Amino acid sequence: MNMKRCLSACILLMLSLEGALLVAGRPSAASAAATTIRLPSDTQAAEPARPWDCCDFALCTLSLPQYCRCLDQVDHCAATCKDCAASPMDPSRHVCQDMYMGFPGPRCTDDGNNVGN
């Protein structure tokens, strides 16, 4: 008997909360989720372009969101890289000095070592 009374009270409470939200002019979370469709392209459009096309040796922070730098030594930096500097180990090669907030991106080679992934 106690179980039925508790169940009835819980159902009435949930219905009254839904009604209060409706009167306040806010749809419930269930109906809002049913009417809003998010496409993957919605989130990708707001993301800035990575300063590099691919990265084998990424150095990322452990924070959320993570910040990454690509330590790959390349012949020429990507066009999206704003701060391209000569490599300290080989001055004929270049390293992009830009920091990127988010996932460092795909690997350039199969045996790449993306740190933090």
C-alpha positions as CSV (number, residue, x, y, z in Angstrom):
1,M,0.0,0.0,0.0
2,N,2.8,2.4,0.9
3,M,4.6,1.6,-2.5
4,K,1.5,2.6,-4.5
5,R,1.0,5.8,-2.5
6,C,4.7,6.8,-3.1
7,L,4.4,6.0,-6.8
8,S,1.3,8.0,-7.2
9,A,2.8,11.0,-5.4
10,C,5.9,10.8,-7.6
11,I,3.8,10.7,-10.8
12,L,1.7,13.6,-9.7
13,L,4.8,15.6,-8.7
14,M,6.3,15.1,-12.2
15,L,3.1,16.0,-14.0
16,S,2.8,19.2,-11.9
17,L,6.3,20.2,-12.7
18,E,5.7,19.7,-16.4
19,G,2.6,21.8,-16.1
20,A,4.5,24.6,-14.2
21,L,7.1,24.7,-16.9
22,L,4.5,24.9,-19.6
23,V,2.7,27.8,-17.8
24,A,6.0,29.6,-17.4
25,G,6.4,29.5,-21.2
26,R,9.3,27.1,-21.2
27,P,8.9,23.7,-22.8
28,S,10.1,20.7,-20.9
29,A,13.5,19.2,-21.6
30,A,11.8,16.1,-23.2
31,S,9.9,18.2,-25.8
32,A,12.8,20.6,-26.5
33,A,15.1,17.6,-27.2
34,A,12.5,16.1,-29.5
35,T,12.2,19.3,-31.6
36,T,15.8,20.3,-31.8
37,I,18.1,18.4,-34.1
38,R,21.8,19.1,-34.0
39,L,23.9,18.2,-37.0
40,P,27.6,17.5,-36.9
41,S,28.1,20.4,-39.3
42,D,26.6,22.8,-36.7
43,T,29.5,22.3,-34.3
44,Q,32.2,22.1,-37.0
45,A,31.3,25.4,-38.6
46,A,32.0,27.3,-35.4
47,E,35.4,25.7,-34.9
48,P,38.4,27.7,-36.2
49,A,40.8,25.9,-38.6
50,R,43.7,24.0,-37.2
51,P,47.1,25.7,-37.9
52,W,48.3,22.4,-39.4
53,D,46.8,19.8,-41.7
54,C,48.0,16.8,-39.8
55,C,50.3,16.2,-36.8
56,D,52.4,13.2,-35.7
57,F,54.0,14.8,-32.6
58,A,51.4,16.8,-30.7
59,L,52.0,18.3,-27.3
60,C,48.7,18.9,-25.5
61,T,47.8,20.2,-22.1
62,L,45.8,18.1,-19.7
63,S,43.2,20.9,-19.2
64,L,39.7,21.0,-20.5
65,P,39.5,22.3,-23.1
66,Q,43.0,21.1,-24.1
67,Y,45.5,23.3,-25.9
68,C,47.8,21.6,-28.4
69,R,51.0,22.4,-30.3
70,C,52.3,20.4,-33.2
71,L,56.0,19.7,-32.9
72,D,56.4,18.2,-36.4
73,Q,59.3,19.4,-38.4
74,V,58.1,20.2,-41.9
75,D,59.6,21.7,-45.1
76,H,56.9,24.4,-45.2
77,C,54.2,25.3,-42.6
78,A,50.5,25.0,-43.6
79,A,48.9,28.2,-44.9
80,T,46.8,28.4,-41.7
81,C,49.8,28.6,-39.5
82,K,50.4,32.2,-38.2
83,D,53.8,31.7,-36.5
84,C,56.1,29.5,-38.5
85,A,59.6,29.3,-37.1
86,A,62.8,27.5,-38.1
87,S,63.3,24.2,-36.2
88,P,65.9,24.5,-33.4
89,M,67.3,21.1,-34.4
90,D,67.4,21.6,-38.2
91,P,67.3,25.2,-39.4
92,S,66.3,24.0,-42.9
93,R,63.0,22.6,-41.4
94,H,60.1,24.6,-39.9
95,V,57.8,24.1,-36.9
96,C,54.4,25.8,-36.4
97,Q,54.4,27.7,-33.1
98,D,50.7,28.2,-33.0
99,M,48.5,26.8,-30.1
100,Y,45.2,25.2,-31.0
101,M,42.3,24.7,-28.6
102,G,40.9,21.2,-29.2
103,F,41.8,17.9,-30.7
104,P,45.2,18.0,-32.5
105,G,43.8,16.4,-35.6
106,P,44.7,13.3,-37.7
107,R,48.2,11.8,-37.8
108,C,50.3,12.4,-40.9
109,T,51.8,8.9,-40.8
110,D,50.6,5.5,-39.4
111,D,53.5,5.4,-36.9
112,G,52.9,8.9,-35.6
113,N,53.0,9.6,-31.9
114,N,50.1,12.0,-31.1
115,V,50.7,12.7,-27.4
116,G,47.5,13.2,-25.4
117,N,45.2,11.1,-27.7
